[in-house]
Amino acid sequence: MEIDRRTLLGGAAAFAGTLALPHAAKANAAANAYFNGYQQDNGYQYRRTNLNRIDPVWRRQMVKYFSPEPPGTVVVDTKNHFLYWIWENNTALRYGVGVGREGFKWYGRARIDRKALWPRWVPPPEMLKRQPELPRKVDGGAANNPLGPRALYLYRDGRDLGYRLHGTLEPWSIGHDVSSGCVRMLPEDVIDLYQRCPKGTAVLVLEHLGASAG
């Protein structure tokens, strides 16, 4: 039987597809291992983080912290991937975060002038230019909304800087340079921070605070 080129190419593509399936299944299994069921929250739900898969250094914890900033200030250490909510008596509540990748880093002072419960996501024009395949809007609570259950919006002198402290759909990205300048947190952590930070909370984003962690 003679095999034409179309049949041969089609068969090769199908064979390649069967080879790719195990890899995709492994990737999905690896991603799913970072989750542990679902958590209901204000009429929506998010995937609960499997903290056993999160390095202990990135888990929320109280630490010794010396800073001239007053209690209640948020300090982000972008080099070491930590966010500190300053407590009293030289302590702070520390969260592991994901920060801006190369070319998207920024530093300086800001203020939380807006807070949103289950925020909708509208990618900025600059992001759409880089990734035109992105949706123009994702409703709050949607399974593919990258902001997760909470967002705290950073302003300076009354102007929205375009950066947020928000949740993530990718818990494995905590501790890495991954975003377009926003600060990513585990869903449970951004919910916790949201409750602690009223509007007007001061935010300081530093390039680094001492030696690299681990």
C-alpha positions as a LaTeX table, in Angstrom:
\begin{tabular}{lrrr}
\hline
Residue & $x$ (\AA) & $y$ (\AA) & $z$ (\AA) \\
\hline
Met1 & 0.00 & 0.00 & 0.00 \\
Glu2 & 1.34 & 3.38 & $-0.96$ \\
Ile3 & 1.43 & 5.99 & 1.83 \\
Asp4 & 1.08 & 9.58 & 0.64 \\
Arg5 & 2.86 & 12.51 & 2.28 \\
Arg6 & $-0.29$ & 13.80 & 4.00 \\
Thr7 & $-0.93$ & 10.44 & 5.66 \\
Leu8 & 2.69 & 10.21 & 6.73 \\
Leu9 & 2.71 & 13.71 & 8.22 \\
Gly10 & $-0.61$ & 13.15 & 9.92 \\
Gly11 & 0.61 & 9.95 & 11.46 \\
Ala12 & 3.79 & 11.62 & 12.65 \\
Ala13 & 1.82 & 14.44 & 14.23 \\
Ala14 & $-0.48$ & 12.00 & 15.99 \\
Phe15 & 2.52 & 10.03 & 17.25 \\
Ala16 & 4.15 & 13.23 & 18.50 \\
Gly17 & 0.91 & 14.07 & 20.24 \\
Thr18 & 0.85 & 10.77 & 22.07 \\
Leu19 & 4.44 & 11.39 & 23.18 \\
Ala20 & 3.49 & 14.85 & 24.49 \\
Leu21 & 0.54 & 13.58 & 26.53 \\
Pro22 & 2.59 & 11.99 & 29.33 \\
His23 & 4.64 & 15.19 & 29.66 \\
Ala24 & 1.49 & 17.31 & 29.89 \\
Ala25 & $-0.01$ & 14.92 & 32.43 \\
Lys26 & 3.15 & 15.10 & 34.53 \\
Ala27 & 3.15 & 18.90 & 34.36 \\
Asn28 & $-0.50$ & 19.03 & 35.44 \\
Ala29 & 0.14 & 16.59 & 38.27 \\
Ala30 & 3.11 & 18.67 & 39.45 \\
Ala31 & 1.00 & 21.85 & 39.43 \\
Asn32 & $-1.95$ & 20.19 & 41.16 \\
Ala33 & 0.33 & 19.00 & 43.95 \\
Tyr34 & 0.56 & 22.64 & 45.08 \\
Phe35 & $-3.15$ & 22.71 & 45.90 \\
Asn36 & $-5.27$ & 21.10 & 48.58 \\
Gly37 & $-8.96$ & 21.42 & 47.80 \\
Tyr38 & $-11.02$ & 24.60 & 47.66 \\
Gln39 & $-11.89$ & 27.33 & 50.11 \\
Gln40 & $-15.15$ & 29.32 & 50.03 \\
Asp41 & $-14.78$ & 33.07 & 50.46 \\
Asn42 & $-17.43$ & 35.79 & 50.08 \\
Gly43 & $-19.48$ & 33.89 & 47.51 \\
Tyr44 & $-16.50$ & 32.64 & 45.47 \\
Gln45 & $-13.87$ & 29.99 & 45.94 \\
Tyr46 & $-10.13$ & 29.68 & 45.48 \\
Arg47 & $-7.79$ & 26.73 & 45.41 \\
Arg48 & $-6.32$ & 26.24 & 48.85 \\
Thr49 & $-2.52$ & 26.12 & 48.93 \\
Asn50 & $-0.86$ & 22.87 & 49.92 \\
Leu51 & 1.66 & 24.40 & 52.33 \\
Asn52 & 3.58 & 21.13 & 52.47 \\
Arg53 & 4.80 & 21.98 & 48.96 \\
Ile54 & 5.86 & 25.51 & 49.93 \\
Asp55 & 9.39 & 25.94 & 51.26 \\
Pro56 & 9.08 & 26.94 & 54.94 \\
Val57 & 11.06 & 30.12 & 54.26 \\
Trp58 & 8.17 & 31.44 & 52.13 \\
Arg59 & 5.44 & 30.66 & 54.66 \\
Arg60 & 3.87 & 33.43 & 56.71 \\
Gln61 & 5.70 & 33.85 & 60.02 \\
Met62 & 6.69 & 36.31 & 62.73 \\
Val63 & 10.36 & 37.34 & 62.58 \\
Lys64 & 12.75 & 39.75 & 64.24 \\
Tyr65 & 12.86 & 42.92 & 62.20 \\
Phe66 & 14.63 & 46.22 & 62.77 \\
Ser67 & 13.34 & 49.16 & 60.77 \\
Pro68 & 12.85 & 52.90 & 61.18 \\
Glu69 & 9.41 & 52.52 & 59.54 \\
Pro70 & 6.44 & 52.73 & 61.95 \\
Pro71 & 4.24 & 49.74 & 62.82 \\
Gly72 & 1.61 & 49.04 & 60.21 \\
Thr73 & 3.94 & 49.87 & 57.29 \\
Val74 & 4.38 & 47.36 & 54.46 \\
Val75 & 7.98 & 46.86 & 53.35 \\
Val76 & 8.80 & 44.76 & 50.29 \\
Asp77 & 12.30 & 43.32 & 49.95 \\
Thr78 & 12.41 & 42.51 & 46.25 \\
Lys79 & 15.86 & 40.91 & 46.30 \\
Asn80 & 14.99 & 38.35 & 48.93 \\
His81 & 11.30 & 38.00 & 47.95 \\
Phe82 & 9.80 & 38.96 & 51.29 \\
Leu83 & 6.98 & 41.29 & 52.26 \\
Tyr84 & 7.04 & 42.56 & 55.85 \\
Trp85 & 4.09 & 43.98 & 57.74 \\
Ile86 & 5.85 & 45.84 & 60.52 \\
Trp87 & 4.77 & 44.93 & 64.04 \\
Glu88 & 5.93 & 46.55 & 67.25 \\
Asn89 & 8.94 & 45.65 & 69.43 \\
Asn90 & 11.29 & 45.09 & 66.46 \\
Thr91 & 9.23 & 42.32 & 64.94 \\
Ala92 & 7.32 & 41.88 & 61.68 \\
Leu93 & 4.94 & 39.47 & 60.03 \\
Arg94 & 6.82 & 38.16 & 57.00 \\
Tyr95 & 5.30 & 36.72 & 53.83 \\
Gly96 & 7.02 & 35.10 & 50.87 \\
Val97 & 6.21 & 36.88 & 47.59 \\
Gly98 & 6.87 & 36.86 & 43.88 \\
Val99 & 8.13 & 40.14 & 42.43 \\
Gly100 & 8.87 & 41.82 & 39.10 \\
Arg101 & 11.09 & 40.02 & 36.63 \\
Glu102 & 14.07 & 41.68 & 34.97 \\
Gly103 & 12.99 & 44.86 & 33.23 \\
Phe104 & 9.88 & 45.24 & 35.38 \\
Lys105 & 11.37 & 45.95 & 38.78 \\
Trp106 & 10.60 & 49.19 & 40.58 \\
Tyr107 & 11.44 & 50.69 & 43.96 \\
Gly108 & 10.21 & 53.53 & 46.13 \\
Arg109 & 7.35 & 54.65 & 48.32 \\
Ala110 & 3.67 & 54.23 & 47.67 \\
Arg111 & 0.38 & 54.06 & 49.54 \\
Ile112 & $-2.56$ & 51.68 & 49.49 \\
Asp113 & $-5.34$ & 53.97 & 48.35 \\
Arg114 & $-7.71$ & 51.30 & 47.06 \\
Lys115 & $-8.63$ & 47.79 & 48.14 \\
Ala116 & $-10.74$ & 45.25 & 46.26 \\
Leu117 & $-12.45$ & 42.06 & 47.35 \\
Trp118 & $-12.39$ & 39.56 & 44.48 \\
Pro119 & $-11.20$ & 42.21 & 42.01 \\
Arg120 & $-11.70$ & 42.03 & 38.29 \\
Trp121 & $-8.54$ & 42.03 & 36.18 \\
Val122 & $-8.01$ & 44.38 & 33.25 \\
Pro123 & $-4.54$ & 43.97 & 31.70 \\
Pro124 & $-2.90$ & 47.34 & 31.00 \\
Pro125 & $-2.29$ & 48.41 & 27.38 \\
Glu126 & 1.46 & 47.77 & 27.71 \\
Met127 & 0.82 & 44.17 & 28.69 \\
Leu128 & $-1.67$ & 43.67 & 25.87 \\
Lys129 & 0.91 & 44.95 & 23.43 \\
Arg130 & 3.37 & 42.31 & 24.65 \\
Gln131 & 0.73 & 39.58 & 24.91 \\
Pro132 & $-2.14$ & 40.35 & 22.50 \\
Glu133 & $-3.71$ & 36.94 & 23.18 \\
Leu134 & $-4.69$ & 37.98 & 26.71 \\
Pro135 & $-8.37$ & 38.61 & 27.50 \\
Arg136 & $-9.39$ & 42.26 & 27.73 \\
Lys137 & $-11.11$ & 41.68 & 31.07 \\
Val138 & $-11.51$ & 38.86 & 33.57 \\
Asp139 & $-14.32$ & 39.09 & 36.11 \\
Gly140 & $-13.63$ & 38.88 & 39.81 \\
Gly141 & $-13.99$ & 35.33 & 41.10 \\
Ala142 & $-13.30$ & 33.76 & 37.71 \\
Ala143 & $-11.06$ & 30.68 & 37.86 \\
Asn144 & $-8.53$ & 32.31 & 35.50 \\
Asn145 & $-8.35$ & 35.68 & 37.28 \\
Pro146 & $-4.64$ & 36.16 & 38.12 \\
Leu147 & $-5.34$ & 38.61 & 40.97 \\
Gly148 & $-7.00$ & 35.97 & 43.12 \\
Pro149 & $-9.26$ & 36.84 & 46.07 \\
Arg150 & $-7.84$ & 40.26 & 46.99 \\
Ala151 & $-5.93$ & 43.20 & 45.54 \\
Leu152 & $-4.39$ & 46.25 & 47.21 \\
Tyr153 & $-3.69$ & 49.06 & 44.75 \\
Leu154 & $-0.57$ & 51.19 & 45.07 \\
Tyr155 & $-0.74$ & 54.94 & 44.54 \\
Arg156 & 1.71 & 57.82 & 44.82 \\
Asp157 & 0.53 & 61.42 & 45.16 \\
Gly158 & $-2.96$ & 60.36 & 44.20 \\
Arg159 & $-1.86$ & 58.59 & 41.01 \\
Asp160 & $-2.36$ & 54.88 & 40.44 \\
Leu161 & 1.10 & 53.40 & 39.85 \\
Gly162 & $-0.37$ & 50.37 & 38.09 \\
Tyr163 & 1.10 & 47.99 & 40.67 \\
Arg164 & $-0.81$ & 45.81 & 43.09 \\
Leu165 & $-0.30$ & 43.48 & 45.99 \\
His166 & $-2.47$ & 40.53 & 44.99 \\
Gly167 & $-2.99$ & 36.79 & 45.05 \\
Thr168 & $-1.72$ & 34.26 & 42.54 \\
Leu169 & $-2.89$ & 31.16 & 40.69 \\
Glu170 & 0.70 & 29.87 & 40.69 \\
Pro171 & 1.91 & 29.19 & 44.24 \\
Trp172 & 5.16 & 27.78 & 42.85 \\
Ser173 & 6.05 & 31.28 & 41.64 \\
Ile174 & 6.47 & 32.59 & 45.20 \\
Gly175 & 10.14 & 33.35 & 45.84 \\
His176 & 10.86 & 34.21 & 42.20 \\
Asp177 & 11.07 & 37.18 & 39.81 \\
Val178 & 7.97 & 36.50 & 37.77 \\
Ser179 & 5.59 & 39.43 & 37.48 \\
Ser180 & 5.26 & 42.66 & 35.51 \\
Gly181 & 5.98 & 44.64 & 38.66 \\
Cys182 & 3.14 & 43.57 & 40.93 \\
Val183 & 3.77 & 41.69 & 44.17 \\
Arg184 & 2.28 & 38.20 & 44.20 \\
Met185 & 1.18 & 36.45 & 47.38 \\
Leu186 & $-0.41$ & 33.13 & 48.24 \\
Pro187 & $-4.22$ & 33.53 & 48.31 \\
Glu188 & $-4.32$ & 32.88 & 52.05 \\
Asp189 & $-1.60$ & 35.46 & 52.63 \\
Val190 & $-3.15$ & 38.26 & 50.60 \\
Ile191 & $-6.44$ & 37.69 & 52.45 \\
Asp192 & $-4.54$ & 38.00 & 55.73 \\
Leu193 & $-2.69$ & 41.15 & 54.63 \\
Tyr194 & $-5.89$ & 42.70 & 53.28 \\
Gln195 & $-7.41$ & 42.55 & 56.77 \\
Arg196 & $-4.38$ & 44.23 & 58.34 \\
Cys197 & $-3.96$ & 47.14 & 55.92 \\
Pro198 & $-6.53$ & 49.93 & 55.88 \\
Lys199 & $-6.58$ & 52.46 & 53.06 \\
Gly200 & $-3.72$ & 54.88 & 53.52 \\
Thr201 & $-1.23$ & 52.20 & 54.57 \\
Ala202 & 2.32 & 53.23 & 53.65 \\
Val203 & 4.31 & 50.89 & 51.40 \\
Leu204 & 8.06 & 50.92 & 50.87 \\
Val205 & 9.54 & 48.82 & 48.07 \\
Leu206 & 13.27 & 48.25 & 48.56 \\
Glu207 & 15.76 & 46.71 & 46.18 \\
His208 & 17.15 & 44.56 & 48.95 \\
Leu209 & 17.53 & 44.24 & 52.69 \\
Gly210 & 20.83 & 42.58 & 53.51 \\
Ala211 & 22.11 & 39.22 & 52.34 \\
Ser212 & 20.18 & 36.84 & 50.15 \\
Ala213 & 17.96 & 34.41 & 52.03 \\
Gly214 & 19.12 & 30.85 & 51.60 \\
\hline
\end{tabular}
